[in-house]
Amino acid sequence: MVDSAAGQRIKVLLVDDEETFRETLAKLLRRRGLDVATAANGEEGLERLVEHLPDVVVLDLRMPGLDGLATLSRINELRPGTRVVMLTGHGSVEAGVEALRGAAWDFLLKPISPDQLVEVILAAAGPQAGPPIGGR
């Protein structure tokens, strides 16, 4: 079991429109002791954000409807201080800079190993996590 500073399982919200990727990654993260909720798009992610109250959100950049950057903005409005890790297979330097300016805690490119992602989630959820890389 992976615990937060409060002694509870770390809660992760995984928002990605690629169903196979989302469900496979969720299963792998659960096996590593994380409490994982999933959402297939930005709108559903915002609903789960309020229901699940995650420590960390892993958010895809490109999704139909409300994309990752717009979802990030809404997350910051609804739950300021929530650590958001942007994850994308369509990364560019510009997109990464924009995400970090939008208060993403980190910006990662797919493919990423589950172990590497768990390390980033643990760092983001930790008491020493500090502000997002992009500042604020």
KATA-V147613 format. One line per field, one symbol per residue. burial: + if it has 24 or more other ideal C-beta (glycine too) atoms within 12 Angstrom, else -. A space follows every 50 residues. Layout:
burial: ???
This chain:
burial: -+-+----++++++++++--++--++-+++-+-+++++++++-+++-++- -+-++++++++++--+++++++-+++--+--+++++++--+---++-+++ -+++++++++-+-+--++-++++++---+--++---
